[in-house]
Amino acid sequence: MGNIKIGSDTSTIHVGSQEVSKIYQGSTEIYTASTASLTIALINDGSTGYSVNVTFSLTTLPTGTTQLRYTISGTGATSSVVTISNLNSSSNVSGTGDFRCRYVIASNQGSFYHVPGDDVTNISLTVEALNSSSSVLATSNTLTGIVIDEDG
């Protein structure tokens, strides 16, 4: 006879974008699967005045997140895909296109700016949480209508 677990013992792993939990209830193993979630919300942009930076908040990152990938596009800019692979650094990171991005772990906030220094409108942003193998753990909602107003 194998080991019998009594009481509550839970473990969670990620398989692709699925979060799989193993829970013991008495001596019965119960497995549940759910999609990990990630929500982003705009904090500030240039829609009400001069701002070269866009700042947004993230919900708690899914377990196993080691990287973030921002996908950004807008009118007046070349679209960008930027992967931040060191979540402990708040340095700006370049990727493809015109935007430079950062993530600040202490506040769980991300930001980006447009490199050439021009106004950009109708910007959209989606963030993906990745694990160390670059597999997607969760994809955020998409923020749209973001503005960078260099002139105020």
N, CA, C and O atoms as a GROMACS GRO file, in nm:
protein
  608
    1MET      N    1   0.085  -0.117   0.000
    1MET     CA    2   0.000   0.000   0.000
    1MET      C    3   0.090   0.124   0.000
    1MET      O    4   0.190   0.129   0.072
    2GLY      N    5   0.055   0.225  -0.082
    2GLY     CA    6   0.134   0.347  -0.092
    2GLY      C    7   0.110   0.440   0.025
    2GLY      O    8   0.034   0.409   0.117
    3ASN      N    9   0.178   0.553   0.020
    3ASN     CA   10   0.161   0.654   0.124
    3ASN      C   11   0.020   0.710   0.122
    3ASN      O   12  -0.037   0.733   0.015
    4ILE      N   13  -0.036   0.730   0.237
    4ILE     CA   14  -0.167   0.792   0.247
    4ILE      C   15  -0.149   0.928   0.313
    4ILE      O   16  -0.093   0.938   0.423
    5LYS      N   17  -0.195   1.031   0.246
    5LYS     CA   18  -0.186   1.166   0.300
    5LYS      C   19  -0.318   1.198   0.370
    5LYS      O   20  -0.426   1.174   0.316
    6ILE      N   21  -0.308   1.250   0.488
    6ILE     CA   22  -0.426   1.288   0.564
    6ILE      C   23  -0.424   1.438   0.582
    6ILE      O   24  -0.319   1.496   0.609
    7GLY      N   25  -0.539   1.502   0.568
    7GLY     CA   26  -0.547   1.646   0.588
    7GLY      C   27  -0.533   1.720   0.457
    7GLY      O   28  -0.574   1.670   0.352
    8SER      N   29  -0.476   1.837   0.463
    8SER     CA   30  -0.467   1.922   0.344
    8SER      C   31  -0.322   1.942   0.304
    8SER      O   32  -0.242   1.992   0.383
    9ASP      N   33  -0.288   1.903   0.182
    9ASP     CA   34  -0.155   1.921   0.127
    9ASP      C   35  -0.174   1.962  -0.018
    9ASP      O   36  -0.234   1.888  -0.095
   10THR      N   37  -0.124   2.077  -0.056
   10THR     CA   38  -0.147   2.130  -0.190
   10THR      C   39  -0.015   2.160  -0.258
   10THR      O   40   0.078   2.210  -0.195
   11SER      N   41  -0.006   2.129  -0.386
   11SER     CA   42   0.108   2.171  -0.466
   11SER      C   43   0.055   2.218  -0.601
   11SER      O   44  -0.049   2.172  -0.647
   12THR      N   45   0.127   2.312  -0.664
   12THR     CA   46   0.085   2.370  -0.791
   12THR      C   47   0.201   2.369  -0.887
   12THR      O   48   0.314   2.402  -0.850
   13ILE      N   49   0.174   2.331  -1.012
   13ILE     CA   50   0.273   2.339  -1.119
   13ILE      C   51   0.207   2.405  -1.239
   13ILE      O   52   0.085   2.418  -1.244
   14HIS      N   53   0.288   2.446  -1.336
   14HIS     CA   54   0.236   2.503  -1.460
   14HIS      C   55   0.267   2.409  -1.575
   14HIS      O   56   0.379   2.361  -1.589
   15VAL      N   57   0.166   2.383  -1.655
   15VAL     CA   58   0.182   2.305  -1.777
   15VAL      C   59   0.131   2.394  -1.889
   15VAL      O   60   0.010   2.409  -1.908
   16GLY      N   61   0.225   2.454  -1.965
   16GLY     CA   62   0.185   2.555  -2.063
   16GLY      C   63   0.122   2.671  -1.991
   16GLY      O   64   0.179   2.725  -1.896
   17SER      N   65   0.002   2.711  -2.036
   17SER     CA   66  -0.067   2.822  -1.970
   17SER      C   67  -0.164   2.773  -1.863
   17SER      O   68  -0.238   2.852  -1.806
   18GLN      N   69  -0.164   2.643  -1.836
   18GLN     CA   70  -0.252   2.586  -1.734
   18GLN      C   71  -0.182   2.578  -1.600
   18GLN      O   72  -0.066   2.536  -1.592
   19GLU      N   73  -0.250   2.618  -1.496
   19GLU     CA   74  -0.202   2.604  -1.359
   19GLU      C   75  -0.270   2.480  -1.302
   19GLU      O   76  -0.392   2.478  -1.287
   20VAL      N   77  -0.191   2.378  -1.269
   20VAL     CA   78  -0.248   2.251  -1.221
   20VAL      C   79  -0.217   2.237  -1.072
   20VAL      O   80  -0.102   2.245  -1.030
   21SER      N   81  -0.323   2.217  -0.994
   21SER     CA   82  -0.307   2.202  -0.849
   21SER      C   83  -0.342   2.060  -0.809
   21SER      O   84  -0.439   2.002  -0.857
   22LYS      N   85  -0.261   2.005  -0.719
   22LYS     CA   86  -0.288   1.874  -0.661
   22LYS      C   87  -0.323   1.897  -0.515
   22LYS      O   88  -0.246   1.956  -0.439
   23ILE      N   89  -0.439   1.851  -0.478
   23ILE     CA   90  -0.488   1.870  -0.341
   23ILE      C   91  -0.523   1.733  -0.285
   23ILE      O   92  -0.586   1.652  -0.353
   24TYR      N   93  -0.482   1.708  -0.162
   24TYR     CA   94  -0.521   1.585  -0.093
   24TYR      C   95  -0.637   1.617  -0.002
   24TYR      O   96  -0.629   1.708   0.081
   25GLN      N   97  -0.745   1.543  -0.017
   25GLN     CA   98  -0.856   1.554   0.076
   25GLN      C   99  -0.874   1.417   0.137
   25GLN      O  100  -0.923   1.324   0.073
   26GLY      N  101  -0.832   1.404   0.262
   26GLY     CA  102  -0.827   1.273   0.323
   26GLY      C  103  -0.716   1.195   0.254
   26GLY      O  104  -0.601   1.239   0.252
   27SER      N  105  -0.747   1.080   0.197
   27SER     CA  106  -0.647   1.001   0.126
   27SER      C  107  -0.666   1.010  -0.025
   27SER      O  108  -0.604   0.933  -0.100
   28THR      N  109  -0.751   1.103  -0.072
   28THR     CA  110  -0.782   1.114  -0.214
   28THR      C  111  -0.706   1.230  -0.277
   28THR      O  112  -0.709   1.341  -0.224
   29GLU      N  113  -0.638   1.204  -0.389
   29GLU     CA  114  -0.572   1.310  -0.465
   29GLU      C  115  -0.673   1.370  -0.561
   29GLU      O  116  -0.740   1.298  -0.634
   30ILE      N  117  -0.685   1.502  -0.560
   30ILE     CA  118  -0.776   1.572  -0.651
   30ILE      C  119  -0.691   1.670  -0.732
   30ILE      O  120  -0.616   1.750  -0.675
   31TYR      N  121  -0.702   1.665  -0.863
   31TYR     CA  122  -0.628   1.756  -0.952
   31TYR      C  123  -0.725   1.855  -1.012
   31TYR      O  124  -0.832   1.819  -1.060
   32THR      N  125  -0.686   1.982  -1.010
   32THR     CA  126  -0.767   2.085  -1.073
   32THR      C  127  -0.677   2.164  -1.166
   32THR      O  128  -0.558   2.181  -1.139
   33ALA      N  129  -0.733   2.213  -1.276
   33ALA     CA  130  -0.657   2.292  -1.372
   33ALA      C  131  -0.730   2.423  -1.397
   33ALA      O  132  -0.853   2.426  -1.410
   34SER      N  133  -0.656   2.529  -1.403
   34SER     CA  134  -0.713   2.659  -1.435
   34SER      C  135  -0.608   2.738  -1.512
   34SER      O  136  -0.489   2.710  -1.503
   35THR      N  137  -0.654   2.834  -1.588
   35THR     CA  138  -0.561   2.918  -1.662
   35THR      C  139  -0.513   3.029  -1.569
   35THR      O  140  -0.593   3.098  -1.506
   36ALA      N  141  -0.380   3.045  -1.560
   36ALA     CA  142  -0.325   3.152  -1.478
   36ALA      C  143  -0.371   3.286  -1.535
   36ALA      O  144  -0.390   3.298  -1.656
   37SER      N  145  -0.390   3.385  -1.450
   37SER     CA  146  -0.439   3.513  -1.499
   37SER      C  147  -0.338   3.624  -1.472
   37SER      O  148  -0.256   3.617  -1.381
   38LEU      N  149  -0.346   3.726  -1.555
   38LEU     CA  150  -0.262   3.845  -1.543
   38LEU      C  151  -0.346   3.962  -1.590
   38LEU      O  152  -0.396   3.961  -1.703
   39THR      N  153  -0.362   4.062  -1.506
   39THR     CA  154  -0.440   4.180  -1.542
   39THR      C  155  -0.351   4.303  -1.532
   39THR      O  156  -0.277   4.320  -1.436
   40ILE      N  157  -0.360   4.389  -1.634
   40ILE     CA  158  -0.287   4.515  -1.632
   40ILE      C  159  -0.386   4.630  -1.632
   40ILE      O  160  -0.496   4.619  -1.687
   41ALA      N  161  -0.347   4.743  -1.570
   41ALA     CA  162  -0.432   4.861  -1.563
   41ALA      C  163  -0.346   4.985  -1.581
   41ALA      O  164  -0.238   4.995  -1.523
   42LEU      N  165  -0.393   5.078  -1.662
   42LEU     CA  166  -0.320   5.202  -1.689
   42LEU      C  167  -0.315   5.289  -1.564
   42LEU      O  168  -0.417   5.311  -1.499
   43ILE      N  169  -0.196   5.339  -1.531
   43ILE     CA  170  -0.180   5.434  -1.421
   43ILE      C  171  -0.173   5.575  -1.477
   43ILE      O  172  -0.247   5.664  -1.433
   44ASN      N  173  -0.083   5.598  -1.574
   44ASN     CA  174  -0.078   5.730  -1.638
   44ASN      C  175  -0.017   5.720  -1.777
   44ASN      O  176   0.063   5.631  -1.807
   45ASP      N  177  -0.057   5.815  -1.862
   45ASP     CA  178  -0.001   5.829  -1.995
   45ASP      C  179  -0.002   5.978  -2.029
   45ASP      O  180  -0.010   6.061  -1.939
   46GLY      N  181   0.007   6.013  -2.157
   46GLY     CA  182   0.010   6.153  -2.196
   46GLY      C  183  -0.122   6.208  -2.242
   46GLY      O  184  -0.126   6.310  -2.311
   47SER      N  185  -0.232   6.144  -2.207
   47SER     CA  186  -0.363   6.188  -2.256
   47SER      C  187  -0.414   6.314  -2.188
   47SER      O  188  -0.499   6.383  -2.244
   48THR      N  189  -0.365   6.347  -2.068
   48THR     CA  190  -0.413   6.468  -2.000
   48THR      C  191  -0.305   6.572  -1.984
   48THR      O  192  -0.327   6.673  -1.918
   49GLY      N  193  -0.189   6.552  -2.043
   49GLY     CA  194  -0.080   6.648  -2.034
   49GLY      C  195   0.048   6.586  -2.082
   49GLY      O  196   0.050   6.472  -2.129
   50TYR      N  197   0.154   6.660  -2.069
   50TYR     CA  198   0.285   6.616  -2.117
   50TYR      C  199   0.331   6.493  -2.041
   50TYR      O  200   0.347   6.497  -1.919
   51SER      N  201   0.352   6.384  -2.112
   51SER     CA  202   0.411   6.266  -2.051
   51SER      C  203   0.476   6.181  -2.158
   51SER      O  204   0.412   6.141  -2.256
   52VAL      N  205   0.605   6.154  -2.140
   52VAL     CA  206   0.677   6.069  -2.235
   52VAL      C  207   0.670   5.923  -2.194
   52VAL      O  208   0.701   5.835  -2.274
   53ASN      N  209   0.629   5.897  -2.070
   53ASN     CA  210   0.621   5.760  -2.019
   53ASN      C  211   0.477   5.716  -2.002
   53ASN      O  212   0.389   5.796  -1.971
   54VAL      N  213   0.456   5.588  -2.023
   54VAL     CA  214   0.329   5.524  -1.991
   54VAL      C  215   0.359   5.429  -1.875
   54VAL      O  216   0.454   5.350  -1.882
   55THR      N  217   0.279   5.436  -1.769
   55THR     CA  218   0.299   5.350  -1.653
   55THR      C  219   0.172   5.270  -1.630
   55THR      O  220   0.061   5.322  -1.642
   56PHE      N  221   0.189   5.141  -1.597
   56PHE     CA  222   0.074   5.054  -1.575
   56PHE      C  223   0.106   4.958  -1.461
   56PHE      O  224   0.222   4.930  -1.431
   57SER      N  225   0.000   4.909  -1.397
   57SER     CA  226   0.016   4.813  -1.288
   57SER      C  227  -0.013   4.673  -1.339
   57SER      O  228  -0.085   4.655  -1.438
   58LEU      N  229   0.043   4.574  -1.270
   58LEU     CA  230   0.018   4.433  -1.299
   58LEU      C  231  -0.038   4.368  -1.174
   58LEU      O  232  -0.001   4.406  -1.063
   59THR      N  233  -0.127   4.272  -1.192
   59THR     CA  234  -0.169   4.192  -1.077
   59THR      C  235  -0.051   4.104  -1.038
   59THR      O  236   0.053   4.106  -1.102
   60THR      N  237  -0.068   4.028  -0.933
   60THR     CA  238   0.037   3.936  -0.891
   60THR      C  239   0.073   3.844  -1.007
   60THR      O  240  -0.015   3.788  -1.072
   61LEU      N  241   0.201   3.829  -1.032
   61LEU     CA  242   0.246   3.746  -1.143
   61LEU      C  243   0.220   3.598  -1.113
   61LEU      O  244   0.232   3.556  -0.998
   62PRO      N  245   0.186   3.519  -1.215
   62PRO     CA  246   0.165   3.376  -1.193
   62PRO      C  247   0.291   3.309  -1.138
   62PRO      O  248   0.402   3.351  -1.169
   63THR      N  249   0.274   3.207  -1.058
   63THR     CA  250   0.386   3.130  -1.004
   63THR      C  251   0.472   3.080  -1.119
   63THR      O  252   0.421   3.029  -1.219
   64GLY      N  253   0.604   3.095  -1.105
   64GLY     CA  254   0.696   3.049  -1.208
   64GLY      C  255   0.735   3.155  -1.309
   64GLY      O  256   0.815   3.128  -1.399
   65THR      N  257   0.681   3.277  -1.296
   65THR     CA  258   0.715   3.384  -1.390
   65THR      C  259   0.859   3.429  -1.370
   65THR      O  260   0.898   3.466  -1.259
   66THR      N  261   0.939   3.424  -1.477
   66THR     CA  262   1.077   3.472  -1.472
   66THR      C  263   1.103   3.580  -1.576
   66THR      O  264   1.208   3.644  -1.574
   67GLN      N  265   1.007   3.601  -1.668
   67GLN     CA  266   1.022   3.700  -1.775
   67GLN      C  267   0.887   3.763  -1.805
   67GLN      O  268   0.782   3.704  -1.779
   68LEU      N  269   0.891   3.884  -1.860
   68LEU     CA  270   0.769   3.950  -1.909
   68LEU      C  271   0.793   3.992  -2.053
   68LEU      O  272   0.901   4.041  -2.088
   69ARG      N  273   0.690   3.973  -2.137
   69ARG     CA  274   0.702   4.016  -2.276
   69ARG      C  275   0.591   4.118  -2.303
   69ARG      O  276   0.473   4.088  -2.289
   70TYR      N  277   0.632   4.240  -2.343
   70TYR     CA  278   0.538   4.347  -2.377
   70TYR      C  279   0.524   4.350  -2.529
   70TYR      O  280   0.624   4.344  -2.600
   71THR      N  281   0.402   4.359  -2.578
   71THR     CA  282   0.376   4.380  -2.720
   71THR      C  283   0.303   4.513  -2.730
   71THR      O  284   0.194   4.530  -2.676
   72ILE      N  285   0.365   4.609  -2.802
   72ILE     CA  286   0.316   4.746  -2.806
   72ILE      C  287   0.305   4.792  -2.952
   72ILE      O  288   0.395   4.767  -3.032
   73SER      N  289   0.195   4.858  -2.985
   73SER     CA  290   0.181   4.920  -3.117
   73SER      C  291   0.106   5.050  -3.101
   73SER      O  292   0.034   5.071  -3.002
   74GLY      N  293   0.122   5.140  -3.198
   74GLY     CA  294   0.053   5.267  -3.193
   74GLY      C  295   0.072   5.346  -3.320
   74GLY      O  296   0.163   5.318  -3.398
   75THR      N  297  -0.013   5.445  -3.342
   75THR     CA  298  -0.005   5.531  -3.459
   75THR      C  299   0.111   5.628  -3.441
   75THR      O  300   0.116   5.702  -3.343
   76GLY      N  301   0.206   5.627  -3.536
   76GLY     CA  302   0.323   5.713  -3.529
   76GLY      C  303   0.445   5.643  -3.471
   76GLY      O  304   0.542   5.708  -3.435
   77ALA      N  305   0.441   5.509  -3.463
   77ALA     CA  306   0.554   5.433  -3.406
   77ALA      C  307   0.564   5.298  -3.474
   77ALA      O  308   0.466   5.245  -3.528
   78THR      N  309   0.684   5.243  -3.470
   78THR     CA  310   0.703   5.105  -3.514
   78THR      C  311   0.671   5.014  -3.397
   78THR      O  312   0.720   5.034  -3.286
   79SER      N  313   0.589   4.913  -3.422
   79SER     CA  314   0.548   4.820  -3.316
   79SER      C  315   0.670   4.754  -3.251
   79SER      O  316   0.773   4.736  -3.316
   80SER      N  317   0.657   4.720  -3.126
   80SER     CA  318   0.766   4.661  -3.050
   80SER      C  319   0.723   4.535  -2.978
   80SER      O  320   0.609   4.523  -2.933
   81VAL      N  321   0.816   4.441  -2.969
   81VAL     CA  322   0.804   4.327  -2.880
   81VAL      C  323   0.930   4.329  -2.794
   81VAL      O  324   1.041   4.318  -2.846
   82VAL      N  325   0.912   4.344  -2.664
   82VAL     CA  326   1.024   4.358  -2.572
   82VAL      C  327   1.010   4.252  -2.463
   82VAL      O  328   0.906   4.242  -2.398
   83THR      N  329   1.115   4.172  -2.444
   83THR     CA  330   1.114   4.072  -2.338
   83THR      C  331   1.208   4.117  -2.227
   83THR      O  332   1.326   4.143  -2.250
   84ILE      N  333   1.154   4.126  -2.107
   84ILE     CA  334   1.233   4.163  -1.990
   84ILE      C  335   1.267   4.033  -1.919
   84ILE      O  336   1.181   3.967  -1.861
   85SER      N  337   1.394   3.995  -1.925
   85SER     CA  338   1.434   3.865  -1.872
   85SER      C  339   1.495   3.874  -1.732
   85SER      O  340   1.518   3.771  -1.669
   86ASN      N  341   1.522   3.994  -1.683
   86ASN     CA  342   1.571   4.010  -1.546
   86ASN      C  343   1.470   4.096  -1.470
   86ASN      O  344   1.475   4.219  -1.476
   87LEU      N  345   1.380   4.030  -1.400
   87LEU     CA  346   1.274   4.102  -1.329
   87LEU      C  347   1.326   4.177  -1.208
   87LEU      O  348   1.252   4.258  -1.151
   88ASN      N  349   1.449   4.154  -1.167
   88ASN     CA  350   1.507   4.224  -1.052
   88ASN      C  351   1.578   4.352  -1.091
   88ASN      O  352   1.626   4.424  -1.004
   89SER      N  353   1.585   4.383  -1.219
   89SER     CA  354   1.649   4.505  -1.265
   89SER      C  355   1.541   4.601  -1.314
   89SER      O  356   1.448   4.560  -1.382
   90SER      N  357   1.554   4.727  -1.279
   90SER     CA  358   1.457   4.826  -1.328
   90SER      C  359   1.514   4.906  -1.445
   90SER      O  360   1.468   5.016  -1.474
   91SER      N  361   1.615   4.851  -1.512
   91SER     CA  362   1.675   4.917  -1.627
   91SER      C  363   1.581   4.909  -1.747
   91SER      O  364   1.501   4.816  -1.758
   92ASN      N  365   1.592   5.007  -1.838
   92ASN     CA  366   1.515   5.004  -1.961
   92ASN      C  367   1.568   4.895  -2.052
   92ASN      O  368   1.689   4.873  -2.060
   93VAL      N  369   1.477   4.826  -2.120
   93VAL     CA  370   1.512   4.716  -2.208
   93VAL      C  371   1.461   4.746  -2.348
   93VAL      O  372   1.347   4.791  -2.365
   94SER      N  373   1.545   4.721  -2.447
   94SER     CA  374   1.507   4.739  -2.586
   94SER      C  375   1.464   4.605  -2.644
   94SER      O  376   1.503   4.499  -2.594
   95GLY      N  377   1.386   4.612  -2.747
   95GLY     CA  378   1.347   4.492  -2.823
   95GLY      C  379   1.338   4.533  -2.968
   95GLY      O  380   1.419   4.612  -3.015
   96THR      N  381   1.242   4.479  -3.038
   96THR     CA  382   1.218   4.525  -3.173
   96THR      C  383   1.140   4.656  -3.167
   96THR      O  384   1.073   4.682  -3.067
   97GLY      N  385   1.149   4.738  -3.268
   97GLY     CA  386   1.066   4.859  -3.276
   97GLY      C  387   1.116   4.976  -3.194
   97GLY      O  388   1.232   4.980  -3.151
   98ASP      N  389   1.025   5.073  -3.172
   98ASP     CA  390   1.059   5.205  -3.119
   98ASP      C  391   1.042   5.224  -2.969
   98ASP      O  392   1.075   5.332  -2.918
   99PHE      N  393   0.994   5.126  -2.897
   99PHE     CA  394   0.965   5.145  -2.755
   99PHE      C  395   1.071   5.081  -2.667
   99PHE      O  396   1.127   4.977  -2.700
  100ARG      N  397   1.099   5.146  -2.552
  100ARG     CA  398   1.190   5.093  -2.450
  100ARG      C  399   1.105   5.070  -2.325
  100ARG      O  400   1.022   5.154  -2.289
  101CYS      N  401   1.128   4.957  -2.259
  101CYS     CA  402   1.038   4.914  -2.151
  101CYS      C  403   1.115   4.886  -2.023
  101CYS      O  404   1.236   4.866  -2.023
  102ARG      N  405   1.041   4.884  -1.913
  102ARG     CA  406   1.098   4.845  -1.784
  102ARG      C  407   0.989   4.785  -1.698
  102ARG      O  408   0.870   4.800  -1.723
  103TYR      N  409   1.035   4.714  -1.595
  103TYR     CA  410   0.946   4.658  -1.494
  103TYR      C  411   1.012   4.681  -1.359
  103TYR      O  412   1.132   4.658  -1.344
  104VAL      N  413   0.935   4.728  -1.262
  104VAL     CA  414   0.986   4.753  -1.127
  104VAL      C  415   0.917   4.655  -1.032
  104VAL      O  416   0.799   4.668  -1.002
  105ILE      N  417   0.994   4.558  -0.986
  105ILE     CA  418   0.940   4.450  -0.904
  105ILE      C  419   0.884   4.501  -0.771
  105ILE      O  420   0.784   4.447  -0.722
  106ALA      N  421   0.945   4.603  -0.712
  106ALA     CA  422   0.901   4.653  -0.582
  106ALA      C  423   0.759   4.707  -0.585
  106ALA      O  424   0.685   4.693  -0.488
  107SER      N  425   0.719   4.769  -0.696
  107SER     CA  426   0.585   4.826  -0.708
  107SER      C  427   0.494   4.743  -0.797
  107SER      O  428   0.375   4.771  -0.809
  108ASN      N  429   0.550   4.639  -0.861
  108ASN     CA  430   0.477   4.557  -0.957
  108ASN      C  431   0.415   4.644  -1.066
  108ASN      O  432   0.298   4.630  -1.101
  109GLN      N  433   0.499   4.737  -1.119
  109GLN     CA  434   0.454   4.826  -1.225
  109GLN      C  435   0.548   4.817  -1.344
  109GLN      O  436   0.668   4.796  -1.329
  110GLY      N  437   0.491   4.833  -1.461
  110GLY     CA  438   0.569   4.839  -1.584
  110GLY      C  439   0.556   4.977  -1.644
  110GLY      O  440   0.466   5.053  -1.609
  111SER      N  441   0.648   5.008  -1.734
  111SER     CA  442   0.639   5.136  -1.805
  111SER      C  443   0.711   5.123  -1.938
  111SER      O  444   0.789   5.030  -1.960
  112PHE      N  445   0.682   5.217  -2.028
  112PHE     CA  446   0.752   5.223  -2.155
  112PHE      C  447   0.749   5.366  -2.207
  112PHE      O  448   0.666   5.447  -2.166
  113TYR      N  449   0.841   5.394  -2.298
  113TYR     CA  450   0.844   5.524  -2.365
  113TYR      C  451   0.883   5.503  -2.510
  113TYR      O  452   0.934   5.397  -2.548
  114HIS      N  453   0.860   5.607  -2.592
  114HIS     CA  454   0.886   5.602  -2.735
  114HIS      C  455   1.020   5.667  -2.761
  114HIS      O  456   1.042   5.783  -2.724
  115VAL      N  457   1.112   5.594  -2.826
  115VAL     CA  458   1.249   5.640  -2.842
  115VAL      C  459   1.267   5.762  -2.932
  115VAL      O  460   1.339   5.854  -2.890
  116PRO      N  461   1.207   5.772  -3.052
  116PRO     CA  462   1.237   5.888  -3.134
  116PRO      C  463   1.190   6.021  -3.076
  116PRO      O  464   1.237   6.127  -3.119
  117GLY      N  465   1.100   6.018  -2.978
  117GLY     CA  466   1.058   6.142  -2.912
  117GLY      C  467   0.938   6.208  -2.975
  117GLY      O  468   0.909   6.323  -2.944
  118ASP      N  469   0.866   6.139  -3.063
  118ASP     CA  470   0.747   6.195  -3.126
  118ASP      C  471   0.623   6.155  -3.049
  118ASP      O  472   0.624   6.062  -2.968
  119ASP      N  473   0.513   6.229  -3.076
  119ASP     CA  474   0.385   6.190  -3.017
  119ASP      C  475   0.339   6.059  -3.079
  119ASP      O  476   0.360   6.035  -3.198
  120VAL      N  477   0.278   5.975  -2.998
  120VAL     CA  478   0.222   5.849  -3.045
  120VAL      C  479   0.081   5.837  -2.988
  120VAL      O  480   0.059   5.862  -2.869
  121THR      N  481  -0.013   5.800  -3.073
  121THR     CA  482  -0.152   5.786  -3.028
  121THR      C  483  -0.201   5.644  -3.055
  121THR      O  484  -0.135   5.565  -3.122
  122ASN      N  485  -0.318   5.616  -3.001
  122ASN     CA  486  -0.384   5.488  -3.022
  122ASN      C  487  -0.292   5.369  -2.994
  122ASN      O  488  -0.289   5.271  -3.068
  123ILE      N  489  -0.216   5.380  -2.885
  123ILE     CA  490  -0.122   5.274  -2.845
  123ILE      C  491  -0.200   5.160  -2.780
  123ILE      O  492  -0.292   5.183  -2.701
  124SER      N  493  -0.162   5.038  -2.813
  124SER     CA  494  -0.217   4.921  -2.743
  124SER      C  495  -0.103   4.844  -2.679
  124SER      O  496   0.009   4.843  -2.730
  125LEU      N  497  -0.132   4.780  -2.567
  125LEU     CA  498  -0.032   4.708  -2.489
  125LEU      C  499  -0.091   4.577  -2.439
  125LEU      O  500  -0.201   4.575  -2.384
  126THR      N  501  -0.016   4.469  -2.458
  126THR     CA  502  -0.048   4.339  -2.400
  126THR      C  503   0.078   4.286  -2.334
  126THR      O  504   0.187   4.303  -2.389
  127VAL      N  505   0.066   4.224  -2.217
  127VAL     CA  506   0.181   4.170  -2.144
  127VAL      C  507   0.162   4.018  -2.128
  127VAL      O  508   0.052   3.971  -2.097
  128GLU      N  509   0.270   3.944  -2.149
  128GLU     CA  510   0.268   3.801  -2.126
  128GLU      C  511   0.367   3.766  -2.015
  128GLU      O  512   0.479   3.818  -2.013
  129ALA      N  513   0.326   3.680  -1.924
  129ALA     CA  514   0.414   3.627  -1.820
  129ALA      C  515   0.473   3.498  -1.875
  129ALA      O  516   0.400   3.410  -1.920
  130LEU      N  517   0.607   3.486  -1.871
  130LEU     CA  518   0.677   3.370  -1.925
  130LEU      C  519   0.755   3.300  -1.816
  130LEU      O  520   0.796   3.363  -1.718
  131ASN      N  521   0.777   3.170  -1.833
  131ASN     CA  522   0.865   3.099  -1.741
  131ASN      C  523   1.007   3.095  -1.797
  131ASN      O  524   1.033   3.157  -1.900
  132SER      N  525   1.097   3.025  -1.732
  132SER     CA  526   1.238   3.024  -1.774
  132SER      C  527   1.260   2.957  -1.909
  132SER      O  528   1.365   2.976  -1.970
  133SER      N  529   1.162   2.880  -1.957
  133SER     CA  530   1.171   2.818  -2.090
  133SER      C  531   1.102   2.904  -2.196
  133SER      O  532   1.087   2.861  -2.310
  134SER      N  533   1.061   3.025  -2.157
  134SER     CA  534   0.989   3.119  -2.245
  134SER      C  535   0.850   3.070  -2.286
  134SER      O  536   0.796   3.115  -2.386
  135SER      N  537   0.794   2.977  -2.208
  135SER     CA  538   0.656   2.935  -2.231
  135SER      C  539   0.563   3.037  -2.166
  135SER      O  540   0.592   3.088  -2.058
  136VAL      N  541   0.451   3.065  -2.231
  136VAL     CA  542   0.356   3.163  -2.180
  136VAL      C  543   0.275   3.102  -2.065
  136VAL      O  544   0.208   3.000  -2.082
  137LEU      N  545   0.283   3.166  -1.949
  137LEU     CA  546   0.205   3.125  -1.832
  137LEU      C  547   0.069   3.194  -1.830
  137LEU      O  548  -0.031   3.136  -1.788
  138ALA      N  549   0.067   3.322  -1.875
  138ALA     CA  550  -0.057   3.399  -1.876
  138ALA      C  551  -0.041   3.517  -1.972
  138ALA      O  552   0.069   3.570  -1.989
  139THR      N  553  -0.152   3.556  -2.033
  139THR     CA  554  -0.156   3.673  -2.120
  139THR      C  555  -0.256   3.772  -2.061
  139THR      O  556  -0.366   3.734  -2.022
  140SER      N  557  -0.216   3.897  -2.054
  140SER     CA  558  -0.301   3.999  -1.993
  140SER      C  559  -0.413   4.043  -2.086
  140SER      O  560  -0.418   4.005  -2.204
  141ASN      N  561  -0.502   4.122  -2.030
  141ASN     CA  562  -0.596   4.198  -2.110
  141ASN      C  563  -0.516   4.296  -2.196
  141ASN      O  564  -0.398   4.318  -2.169
  142THR      N  565  -0.577   4.356  -2.296
  142THR     CA  566  -0.508   4.453  -2.381
  142THR      C  567  -0.558   4.593  -2.347
  142THR      O  568  -0.678   4.619  -2.350
  143LEU      N  569  -0.464   4.683  -2.313
  143LEU     CA  570  -0.498   4.823  -2.292
  143LEU      C  571  -0.494   4.890  -2.429
  143LEU      O  572  -0.402   4.866  -2.507
  144THR      N  573  -0.592   4.974  -2.458
  144THR     CA  574  -0.596   5.044  -2.586
  144THR      C  575  -0.619   5.193  -2.564
  144THR      O  576  -0.660   5.235  -2.456
  145GLY      N  577  -0.593   5.272  -2.668
  145GLY     CA  578  -0.617   5.416  -2.662
  145GLY      C  579  -0.515   5.492  -2.580
  145GLY      O  580  -0.541   5.606  -2.542
  146ILE      N  581  -0.401   5.433  -2.552
  146ILE     CA  582  -0.295   5.498  -2.475
  146ILE      C  583  -0.229   5.605  -2.561
  146ILE      O  584  -0.219   5.589  -2.683
  147VAL      N  585  -0.185   5.714  -2.497
  147VAL     CA  586  -0.126   5.828  -2.568
  147VAL      C  587   0.007   5.864  -2.505
  147VAL      O  588   0.020   5.866  -2.382
  148ILE      N  589   0.107   5.893  -2.589
  148ILE     CA  590   0.230   5.957  -2.544
  148ILE      C  591   0.230   6.095  -2.606
  148ILE      O  592   0.231   6.108  -2.728
  149ASP      N  593   0.227   6.199  -2.522
  149ASP     CA  594   0.221   6.337  -2.569
  149ASP      C  595   0.350   6.409  -2.530
  149ASP      O  596   0.366   6.455  -2.417
  150GLU      N  597   0.440   6.417  -2.625
  150GLU     CA  598   0.570   6.479  -2.600
  150GLU      C  599   0.562   6.630  -2.582
  150GLU      O  600   0.649   6.690  -2.519
  151ASP      N  601   0.457   6.693  -2.637
  151ASP     CA  602   0.449   6.840  -2.640
  151ASP      C  603   0.361   6.902  -2.534
  151ASP      O  604   0.367   7.023  -2.512
  152GLY      N  605   0.282   6.822  -2.468
  152GLY     CA  606   0.196   6.873  -2.361
  152GLY      C  607   0.069   6.934  -2.406
  152GLY      O  608  -0.010   6.980  -2.323
   0.00000   0.00000   0.00000
